[in-house]
Amino acid sequence: MSAGDASTDDSFRVDKFVATAHRISLADRALLHELTVGVFWPHRWRDLDVFISLGEGYLAVDEIGRAMGSAMCFRAEPDFAMLGMMVTAPRLQTMGTGRWLLRRVMKECSKADLRLSATRQGYRLYKEAGFVPLTTIRQHQGMTRRVQSPDPVPGVTARAMEVEDTAAIAALDTQAYGAARDRILAEMLRLSDGMVVEREGTICGFALRRRFGRGWVIGPVVAETEDIAMMLAAPLIKRSEGDFVRLDTPVESEKFSAFLSAIGMGVYDTVTEMYLGRQRRPLDGPRMFGLAAHSLG
């Protein structure tokens, strides 16, 4: 029997091992961390706790309990979900483990429109599963230097986020994300400080900052234009001056990317946003200039 040629919903033969899958829980944190370290992801235990609490999915292990792969889905509305935390141990990446786990989570979300962030290693797998590429996500990160305040946008003012802004932020996030992800956004707000921008007293954009990986992540960032996105991101990056900061943007904007690069946050890597079913991310109006995370969108 060759590697990866016999499987059921609950088990899969990989090389000389039989992998079994079980539901991911907080008890699997150490194994999930082992997987992410193996593919050089920066996730700390606190980050994994957030993902495990917000999503559902599977962890594959061999007969002696070694982690082989993971796959999760993060539901928003009943008919929409984001797939993420899809990791395969490097030694097994050509043996079908990822495909088996992907099939499992896709089966559970069979009636939903799906979105994911595909690494170069996973792109072919997702393309074969029917996912369609939409845009390139640029992973800007680095140790930040002195932040020059961007030029103000006429008629738009920025201020620190307040608790009373939650409803307006949720409405903007739903519009830019393409679905209402109330539970996920509530957790992001709990963990974050942030900025909003107003036009004639109405909130028209926001940005959040929280601890993640090696330092901080800025996201979600929702704005109508690249100039407003810079107005939102600059104060949050300034609060983190000298620290490691990351911002993942799915919007192709030379000006926004140049602004980030100039303060030490160059492009480290790119991934591809892909979708299956209806394409639900708006391409005009308030847009998502910064993701909450690759796995959350």
N, C-alpha and C positions, 0 to 999 in steps of 0.2 A: 504494500500500500504506500503510495507516494505522499509527500507532505501536502496537507491541506485538501485531501480528496474525499474525505468522509465527514459529514457534519449533520447535526440535528439542531433544533432550536437551543438545546441546553449544553451540547458538547461539540467539540471540533478537534480533529486530529491535526497537530502541527508537528512536522518532523517526527520525532520519536515520542512526543508527548500528546496527551489528551487534555485539551483546555476545556474548562467548564466556566459558565458565566453565571454570576449572581447579581442581584440588585446592589448598586452602590449605596453605601451608608457611611456615616461618620467613622465607623469602625475600620473603614478601608483607607483612611487618610494616609497612613504611612505607605501603603502599597501604591496609591495613586501618586504620591510624591516621588516614589522611586521611579515610576514611569516618566513623569515630567522631567526629572533630573536627567534621565537617560537620553532625552531628546533636547536637552539644554533649554527647556522652558524655565522662566524665572520664578515660578509660583512658590510662595511660602505656604506653610500649613494654614495660616489664617486665610489665604486666598482660596485654598482648596475647600476649607470649611464653608465659605460663601457659596461656591459653585455647587457643592453637595447639597446645601440647604435649599438652593433655588431650582435645582434640576432633578432629573431622574435618569437612570441609565444602568449600564452594566459594566462590571469588571470581570475580565477573563483571567483565570489563574490555572496553573498546571497542577499535577497531582500532589506536589509538595508545597503548594501555596505561593509559588512565585508569580508575580504580576506579569501578564502577557499583553494586555491591551485594555482600553476603556473606550466607551462611547456614551454620550449623554445628550438629552434634549432638554431645552429650556422653553417651556410653553408660555405663550402670551395669551392670545385669544384661543377658543376651542379649535379654530381652523388655521392656526399659525403657530409654528415652533421654530426655534433656532437650534441647530445641532452644533455640539461643541465638545470640548475635552476628549477629542478623538485621538488617542495616542496608542501606538503600537511599539513594543520593545524593539529597539533597532535590529537585533538579530533575527527578528521574525517578520520584518516589513515586506518581504516578498513571498510570504507563505500563506496569505489569505486570512489572517486573523482580523485585520482591519475590515475586510469585506464582510466577514461573518458578523462582526459586531455592528457594522453599518446597517446590514439587512435587518438586524433585530430592532434597532431603534426606528428605522424607517417603517417597519411593519406596525409598530405601535402608533406611529403618526401618519398612517396611510391616508387619512382623510384631511390632512392639513397641508397648507402651503409651507414649504421648508426653505431655510436659508442657512448658509454656513460660510466659514472663512477657510479656504483651502490652501494649505501649504503646498510647496512644489512637490513634495513627496506624495501628498494625497490627491493632487489635482486629477490625475488620470483615473483613479478609483472613483471619484465623484462624477467625473464626466461619463464614465461607463454606466454609472447608476442613474443617469438621466439629468444630472444637474447642469444648469446653463450658466456660463460665466457672465457677470454683469460689470464689475469694476475692479480696479486694483486698489488694495488697501496698503497705504504706506505707513510703516512702523517707524515713527520718529522717536528718537530717544537719545539721552546723553546727560552728562553733568552740565547743568545750566550755568551760563555766564550772566553778566549784567543785562537786565531786560530793559530795552528802550520802549517806552510807551508808544503804541502805534497812534497814528493820526486819528482824532475823533471823527465819528461819522455824524454829519449834520442831522439834528433832530433826534439823535439816539443818545441816551445816557446809561452809564453802567453803575451798578451798586452791588454790595454784598447781598447774597441770598438770605431771605428770612423765612421763617416757618410759614408765614401767611402766603408765600408764593407757591406752595405745593400744587394747588389745583391748576394754576396757569402753566407750571412746569410740566405737569402730567399731560395736559392737552397738547403742548408743543412736542413733547416726546412721542406721543401717539401719532401725531401728524408726520413727524420726520422718520420714525421707525417703521411706520406702516401697519402698526397693530398696537393695542393697549397692553402694555406689560406692567400692570399695576404692582404686582408683588415684587418683581425685579427692581423696578424703579424705587419703590419704597425702601428696599434694602440699600440701594445706591445712595439715596438721600440720607439714610441713617448713618452711613459710613463717611459721608462727604461734607466738606464745606464747598461753597460755590459762589458764582456771580450770576446776575441777571442783567439784561439790558431792557430798557423801556423806550417806547415811542408814544408821546402824549399820554403818559401814565399807564400804558398797557404793556405788559411784558411780551417781548417779541423774540427772546432768545435766552439761553442759559448755558452754563458750564459747571461741571462738578469736578472736584479733586479728592482723591482718597489714597490711602496707603496701598501699594501693590508692588509685588516683586522686589526689586532692588531699591525702590524708593517710592515714587508717586506716579499715579496715572491721572491724566486729565481726560475726563469723559464720563458720561456723554457730553458732547458739545453740540448744541443746536443753534443755528444762525441762518439768517436769510442770505448773507453775503460773506465773502472771505474777509472783508474789512471788519464786519461785526464779529466774526469768529475770532479775529485777532484781538479785538477789544475785550472779549470774554476771557480768552486764554491768558493774555499777558499778566493780569493781576495775580492769577493763580500760580503761574510759573514764577513770578517775582517772589511770592511767598515761599517758594521752594528753591530760591537762588542758591547755587552751590551744591544742590542735591541732584540725585539721578531722577529724571522725569521722562515719562513716556506719553505719547499721544498717537493713536492710530486713526488715520483719516482715510475715509473712502471717497473723498471729493478730490478730483484732480484740479489743483490750484497751485500754480507756480508761485504766486505771491505768498500764500499761506505757508507752503513748504519752505520758501526762502526765509520767511520770518522765523520759523522754528529752527532752521539750520543755523541762522545767524546767532542764535543764543545757545548753541551747543547741542541742539537736538536734531542731528542729521538723520537721514534715512538709513536705518540699520537693516531692514528687510522688507519684503513685500509678500502679501498673500492675495488670493483672488476671492472676492465675494461671489458666491454662486447661489442659484435658487432652483427650486423644483416646484412646479405648479404655477400659481400666479405670481408675477413680479410685483411686490408690494412696496418697495422702497421708492418714495417720491423723488423725482429728479429735478423738481423746481419748488419754489416756496421755501419755507424753513427746511433746512437739510441737516443731516447728521455729519458735522465736520469732525467729530471725534467719537469713537466707539467707547462703550463702557468696558468692553473686553472683546477679544476675538471670538470667544465662545458665547458672549451675550449679545453682540451686535451694538 
